[in-house]
């Protein structure tokens, strides 16, 4: 995946050496090594074991399963991983450091202030930005992205307040600053599942 990003930046986007983003290439490379590579290996071995390895019918079955099952799942997973690498991770890191710098590090009152700022200032902005970025990464037209944002935003905010205040109360009070993003990313495994379901639900698309 790093090779694809290099080609995209140098040939498609025509970036100069000064404009080239090494961090972006490393992020895509990490995604390929840690996620896409192992997933493809496991999937192809599963196909070989369950469907077979030779023959025209076997090949057709593999293509059908690959394109109807694996491809949509991988596409969504890559989208969420990309958004996490390029948007959520850096944004959360900057935000938590700002909170630590301007609000403080320890104490019950400091923790309450951090949770209040996080949930009533940062969360509404972050969720709106996340839904917008997801729509853009998925190639949706701006009007479609805005339609889904209006449709899903309130429900996602309500779900956010059922989960994240308690998580962040514990996170800010107990966990050292350097590990707070990691804690959030671990909880976000289940949260992102909900976001994926909510934003992709065919039932919600029916007006």
Secondary structure, DSSP 4 states (H G I P E B T S, - for coil): -HHHHHHIIIIIS---TTT--HHHHHHHHHHIIIIIHHHHHHHHHHHHHHT-SSSHHHHHHHHHHIIIIIHHHHHHHHHHHHHIIIIIHHHHHHHHHHHHHHT-SSSHHHHHHHHHHIIIIIHHHHHHHHHHHHHHHTT--HHHHHHHHHHHHHHHHHHHHHHHHHHHHHHHHHS-HHHHHHHHHHHHHHHHHHHHHHHH-HHHH--
